[in-house]
Amino acid sequence: MRAPWAIVCDFDGTALTEDLGDHVALRFAGEENYRRAEDAYRAGAYPFSVLLAKIFAPITASPAEIAEFARARAVLRPGFERFLAACHAGRRPFLIVSAGLDAYIEPVLDRLPAPLRAHLEVRANRARIGPGGLDVAFHGSDCGFCGFCKGNVVRELQAAGHKVLVCGDGTGDRHAADAADAVFARRDSSLARYCAANAVPHELFDTFDDVMERFPGERP
């Protein structure tokens, strides 16, 4: 019997209603640093992984300070917890896969009920904070484009026998969408525009209730 569907879900702007990583960088590294790094990236000066390193680099706040800010700021997208609970009940693997940092992702997800948090696997870049600033330890191999290539995670799950559904919104979700068996792109997102421009089959969603309603095959 084929293994069940597995879910690969982006964090910033997908599982959450906004990009928490941007807010962490702006709060703790400053708007000037963020804008300078973003402008250089958009001008083609360096790849996305370098942008990530630069926007977080000046941060010297403690992990506890970052966690407190993240918990206060983060809002889960409507339906996320219901979708996760349905996947837990259906024994469908659910992975949060993010080019963001564990320092703000983990504290937010730890607010979930214990059984649901235990069902989640988190793969994210790691923050190493010291007196000189924050160093990003990138998770696994990077394709040079994504900051953490989610396409590799999709293919890993497929090799284990799963069909993979990807939920995402951004540039870093493109390779995952290219490899996935089903794609849900947040409406009006860069991922939705990419899928439309490149004939990648996809569904648009606003909430995770939309994903549950149009889940391929047997509903979760």
Secondary structure, 3 states (H helix, E strand, C coil): CCCCCEEEECHHHHHECCCHHHHHHHHHHCHHHHHHHHHHHHCCCCCHHHHHHHHHCCCCCCHHHHHHHHHHHCCECCCHHHHHHHHHHCCCCEEEEEEEEHHHHHHHHCCCCHHHHHHEEEEEEEEEEECCEEEEECCCCCCCCCCCCHHHHHHHHHHCCCCEEEEECCHHHHHHHHHCCEEEEECCCHHHHHHHHCCCCCEEECCHHHHHHCCCCCCC
